[in-house]
Amino acid sequence: MIRKKILIIDNHPLFAQCLSFYLNNQKNYLCKWTSQRDHCLSMIQNENFDLVILDLDMPVSEGFNILKQIREYSPFIPILIVTLQNESKHVLKSIGLGATSFILKSADPVDLKRGLEATLNGKSYYCRDILSVLANHYNKKEKGLSERQEEVLKLTAMEYTIKEIASKLNISTHTVISHRKNLMEKLAVKSQVGLAVFAVQNGYCYA
């Protein structure tokens, strides 16, 4: 089995080393870590990592700057945020800068396992506390969705792709895109994350 290469970027060496040690003892992962901005960018440029685990608690907002620079250099590498920062503004800024998934250091260890698996498979993952933070931020109420819109909303929140939703509902991809656009306008959200948060908050699916 080919082990997935992971780079941990964290300002706290003890945490980074412990997490690296833990993941290196799993059969699926091969980890390296660093706490230096220049070093991490050099490592990403010179090594073929499958995933980056990034802490936002870097000096002078470096976490966000590093996230932005990683995305500029490597638009498609999955990035899992693992941090203590749980304010909605930090979560939303991270998502806006291109973070794939977001979990808290205070989350259950199973969230790390699920977050790694989902993110490496091209899906987003948010621990329950982060979904709650986002739900409080959006604080939306249901606005008379049609049955078809509810189906698209639920499948979108369950990480189905546009093509998969179209196949499951026996409709065209164009129709799915149209439903998503209408849902975002009706619910006043700007992304798939917003749709997922609304779906969880209103009982269409569960985190």
Legacy VTK file of the C-alpha trace (Angstrom):
# vtk DataFile Version 3.0
C-alpha trace
ASCII
DATASET POLYDATA
POINTS 207 float
0.000 0.000 0.000
1.279 3.443 -0.983
1.328 5.724 2.049
-0.113 9.216 1.653
2.441 11.971 2.239
1.299 14.605 4.716
2.955 17.872 5.731
2.039 19.264 9.157
2.542 23.021 9.586
2.111 24.021 13.213
3.626 26.670 15.453
3.729 24.303 18.437
6.536 21.743 18.007
5.234 19.420 20.715
1.838 19.096 19.050
3.345 18.798 15.565
5.818 16.106 16.599
3.183 14.135 18.503
0.727 14.272 15.607
3.468 13.354 13.143
4.556 10.432 15.345
0.959 9.233 15.652
0.249 9.392 11.906
3.579 7.825 10.965
2.570 4.834 13.060
-0.527 4.396 10.918
-0.116 2.195 7.866
-1.673 4.791 5.535
0.400 7.897 6.222
3.941 9.242 5.947
4.342 12.588 7.726
6.776 15.450 7.996
6.333 18.621 10.011
7.632 22.167 10.256
6.850 25.366 12.134
8.667 27.689 9.733
6.849 29.544 6.960
9.721 29.624 4.472
10.587 26.013 5.171
7.050 24.765 4.642
6.676 26.588 1.326
10.012 25.178 0.161
8.953 21.668 1.192
5.665 21.957 -0.719
7.508 23.152 -3.807
10.092 20.359 -3.677
8.072 17.388 -2.435
4.888 15.803 -3.685
2.620 15.952 -0.644
-0.882 14.512 -0.806
-2.262 16.717 1.969
-1.312 19.642 4.201
-2.428 19.953 7.828
-2.247 23.624 8.786
-2.661 25.423 12.103
-3.969 28.997 11.951
-2.232 29.881 15.210
0.954 31.035 13.562
2.638 34.355 14.497
1.224 37.608 13.056
-1.621 35.957 11.110
0.927 33.795 9.298
-1.548 30.917 9.167
-3.769 32.774 6.723
-0.783 34.033 4.730
0.615 30.515 4.462
-2.773 29.184 3.379
-2.992 31.856 0.683
0.539 31.169 -0.561
-0.001 27.413 -0.638
-3.120 27.927 -2.745
-1.278 30.261 -5.108
1.450 27.684 -5.662
-0.664 24.540 -5.526
-4.364 25.180 -6.241
-5.431 21.563 -5.846
-3.560 20.156 -2.847
-6.049 19.314 -0.063
-5.644 21.459 3.059
-7.017 20.388 6.428
-7.105 23.133 9.054
-6.466 21.817 12.586
-6.537 24.682 15.047
-7.905 26.199 18.245
-9.456 29.097 16.326
-13.215 28.569 16.404
-14.643 31.989 15.541
-16.839 32.057 12.452
-14.734 34.836 10.888
-11.654 32.588 11.000
-13.526 29.593 9.609
-15.099 31.589 6.792
-11.816 33.328 5.947
-10.065 29.942 5.773
-12.728 28.549 3.463
-12.534 31.680 1.336
-8.758 31.264 1.021
-9.144 27.682 -0.117
-9.099 25.418 2.948
-10.674 22.058 2.177
-11.651 20.953 5.683
-11.658 22.358 9.207
-11.513 20.664 12.615
-10.630 21.900 16.084
-7.769 20.624 18.205
-10.365 20.069 20.911
-12.400 17.741 18.662
-12.744 14.008 19.177
-9.870 11.971 17.652
-12.402 10.302 15.364
-12.842 13.698 13.697
-9.175 13.658 12.714
-9.587 10.201 11.180
-12.731 11.197 9.294
-11.257 14.536 8.307
-8.126 12.952 6.848
-10.074 10.303 4.942
-12.600 12.765 3.541
-10.046 15.413 2.605
-7.729 12.930 0.907
-10.724 11.737 -1.108
-11.464 15.223 -2.365
-14.317 15.969 0.036
-14.733 18.630 2.696
-15.112 17.786 6.373
-16.084 19.950 9.338
-16.256 18.737 12.916
-19.567 19.154 14.711
-18.429 22.227 16.673
-17.432 24.013 13.475
-20.765 23.169 11.857
-22.423 24.661 14.931
-20.293 27.805 14.655
-21.243 28.194 11.005
-24.898 27.476 11.748
-24.949 30.268 14.314
-23.312 32.558 11.795
-25.763 31.894 9.001
-28.749 31.576 11.369
-31.118 30.961 8.520
-34.711 29.768 8.620
-36.329 27.483 6.073
-37.871 29.424 3.202
-40.406 27.146 1.513
-38.193 24.781 -0.475
-39.703 22.558 -3.124
-39.395 18.780 -2.847
-36.761 18.724 -5.589
-34.801 21.543 -3.945
-34.842 19.616 -0.669
-33.435 16.540 -2.464
-30.656 18.566 -4.089
-29.902 20.314 -0.791
-29.632 17.031 1.103
-27.396 15.362 -1.492
-25.205 18.454 -1.758
-24.703 18.431 2.016
-23.822 14.721 1.798
-20.912 15.620 -0.547
-22.448 14.191 -3.737
-21.001 15.770 -6.871
-23.196 17.535 -9.418
-22.891 14.546 -11.739
-23.796 12.095 -8.965
-26.837 14.163 -7.943
-27.992 14.320 -11.551
-27.688 10.552 -11.901
-29.405 9.826 -8.584
-32.339 12.141 -9.291
-32.474 11.331 -13.019
-32.078 14.968 -14.046
-29.454 16.831 -16.070
-26.331 18.360 -14.565
-27.565 21.726 -15.845
-30.735 21.310 -13.781
-28.688 20.452 -10.680
-26.554 23.557 -11.157
-29.722 25.631 -11.563
-31.229 24.189 -8.371
-28.029 24.907 -6.422
-27.943 28.478 -7.685
-31.586 29.007 -6.719
-30.991 27.455 -3.298
-28.056 29.773 -2.618
-30.133 32.782 -3.608
-33.166 31.666 -1.580
-31.149 30.824 1.525
-28.779 33.791 1.129
-25.631 31.659 1.264
-22.604 31.886 -0.982
-21.180 28.387 -1.138
-21.721 24.652 -0.787
-20.567 25.016 2.823
-23.458 27.381 3.520
-25.897 24.888 1.985
-24.435 22.068 4.105
-24.716 24.127 7.287
-28.338 25.001 6.531
-29.116 21.338 5.796
-27.618 20.157 9.095
-29.209 22.947 11.110
-32.656 22.238 9.682
-32.591 18.457 9.853
-32.103 17.579 6.187
-29.009 15.552 7.098
-26.704 15.060 10.076
-23.022 15.810 10.652
LINES 1 208
207 0 1 2 3 4 5 6 7 8 9 10 11 12 13 14 15 16 17 18 19 20 21 22 23 24 25 26 27 28 29 30 31 32 33 34 35 36 37 38 39 40 41 42 43 44 45 46 47 48 49 50 51 52 53 54 55 56 57 58 59 60 61 62 63 64 65 66 67 68 69 70 71 72 73 74 75 76 77 78 79 80 81 82 83 84 85 86 87 88 89 90 91 92 93 94 95 96 97 98 99 100 101 102 103 104 105 106 107 108 109 110 111 112 113 114 115 116 117 118 119 120 121 122 123 124 125 126 127 128 129 130 131 132 133 134 135 136 137 138 139 140 141 142 143 144 145 146 147 148 149 150 151 152 153 154 155 156 157 158 159 160 161 162 163 164 165 166 167 168 169 170 171 172 173 174 175 176 177 178 179 180 181 182 183 184 185 186 187 188 189 190 191 192 193 194 195 196 197 198 199 200 201 202 203 204 205 206
